[in-house]
Amino acid sequence: MIELRAAETDDELELWRSVRIAVLPNERTAPVAELRSGGGFMLLAFRDGELAGSGSASKSDIGGGAVTPRVLPAHRRRGVGAALLQQLARHAEECGHSEAGSMVDDAGSLAFAQRFGFSETGRQVEQVRPVGPDEPRPAVPDGIEVVTVAERPELLQRLYHELALQAFEDMPTPRKVEITLEEWKAEWLNWPEATFIALAGDEVVGMAGLNFDADQPDRAENTLTAVRRDRRGRGLARMLKETATAWASAHGIREIYTWTQTGNDNMRAVNERLGFFTRDMSISVRRALPL
Ligand SMILES: CC(C)(COP(=O)(O)OP(=O)(O)OC[C@H]1O[C@@H](n2cnc3c(N)ncnc32)[C@H](O)[C@@H]1OP(=O)(O)O)[C@@H](O)C(=O)NCCC(=O)NCCS
């Protein structure tokens, strides 16, 4: 028998996290406090009393809803994913969304999504860089100064307005990313000491940084790397990412990973030159609601 239950208490949210960590072991899973502040609808699935899956319904950064059913491998092909998806999609619809998106990483999950009428809208590539113990800090070009968000917290708003919004406009996502300053800070800027800003005099011209992973502090995800349009093509992204890598190296991090849209050739080329290799691919899928 399949039973679905909203995850509300801390213990239930930890169960929710345990499924996500098992299904997506290479990725950071938000801690309970961050899940709560994200405001998503969190659902648990039990099969014959055993934890079998979890999922969430929330607002997507590219508009509409985002639904993410996940089932532990031992419980697949027993209808758990379908039960989760139906309730999550209903919730997204009740929130006023007329469509919903999700991500799938393997052929079986893509077959599941297609079975429920989702179709592909784009792809993301995961690139990974092992980090050695003595990564050198790069030279900083003349006229540029590198500071961290921890040192200059007053620059946060300007990072969002002058860099992040421009970068989101230029990303080849199926729809434009729409994210408020508050959401951006919560999702993309959880490690001020590891978020580097390039300044040219008083102008904010670039940023790159890392997101902290409390479950696995020896790995970190690259957050947004962005260079102001008029300053691109001069090695700033590379210098900022090397700065973040050197910082990671000195702070015990041994792996940095990053997700980039296919079509974002500039960012992927920068990463390849920095020693990143491709580990995984993820397909974005979408469909109209109701299911
Ligand atoms: C996708 C996922 C949630 C499916 O969970 P599940 O409990 O195994 O799915 P269900 O048993 O409810 O499958 C319902 C139908 O989807 C299709 N389907 C599911 N998995 C499939 C697979 N591996 N190959 C082909 N078809 C599949 C089948 O039509 C299936 O019905 P059937 O078993 O009667 O043939 C699970 O594989 C998973 O957690 N994947 C990783 C996370 C993810 O990608 N989520 C999907 C977001 S849309």
The ligand as a Gaussian input file, in Angstrom:
#p B3LYP/6-31G(d) Opt

LIG

0 1
 C       11.249000       8.626000     -12.188000
 C       10.930000       7.910000     -10.853000
 C       10.339000       8.940000      -9.878000
 C        9.878000       6.829000     -11.135000
 O        9.461000       6.255000      -9.920000
 P        8.716000       4.820000      -9.886000
 O        8.071000       4.691000      -8.576000
 O        9.682000       3.765000     -10.286000
 O        7.645000       5.011000     -11.048000
 P        6.236000       4.239000     -11.215000
 O        6.365000       2.849000     -10.702000
 O        5.170000       5.062000     -10.605000
 O        6.113000       4.251000     -12.798000
 C        4.927000       4.644000     -13.483000
 C        5.132000       4.363000     -14.978000
 O        6.214000       5.182000     -15.491000
 C        6.945000       4.421000     -16.487000
 N        8.302000       4.114000     -15.972000
 C        8.774000       4.315000     -14.728000
 N       10.066000       3.932000     -14.653000
 C       10.403000       3.466000     -15.859000
 C       11.595000       2.900000     -16.398000
 N       12.704000       2.738000     -15.627000
 N       11.594000       2.510000     -17.689000
 C       10.503000       2.665000     -18.455000
 N        9.318000       3.182000     -18.003000
 C        9.284000       3.582000     -16.717000
 C        6.163000       3.116000     -16.661000
 O        5.175000       3.356000     -17.637000
 C        5.549000       2.960000     -15.285000
 O        4.412000       2.122000     -15.287000
 P        4.603000       0.498000     -15.231000
 O        5.602000       0.188000     -14.159000
 O        3.216000      -0.002000     -14.925000
 O        5.116000       0.096000     -16.575000
 C       12.207000       7.241000     -10.266000
 O       12.829000       6.468000     -11.296000
 C       13.225000       8.222000      -9.731000
 O       13.207000       8.531000      -8.530000
 N       14.121000       8.743000     -10.591000
 C       15.107000       9.791000     -10.173000
 C       14.421000      11.152000      -9.962000
 C       13.683000      11.639000     -11.210000
 O       14.252000      11.685000     -12.291000
 N       12.392000      11.986000     -11.055000
 C       11.526000      12.269000     -12.199000
 C       11.141000      13.657000     -12.352000
 S        9.864000      13.796000     -13.599000

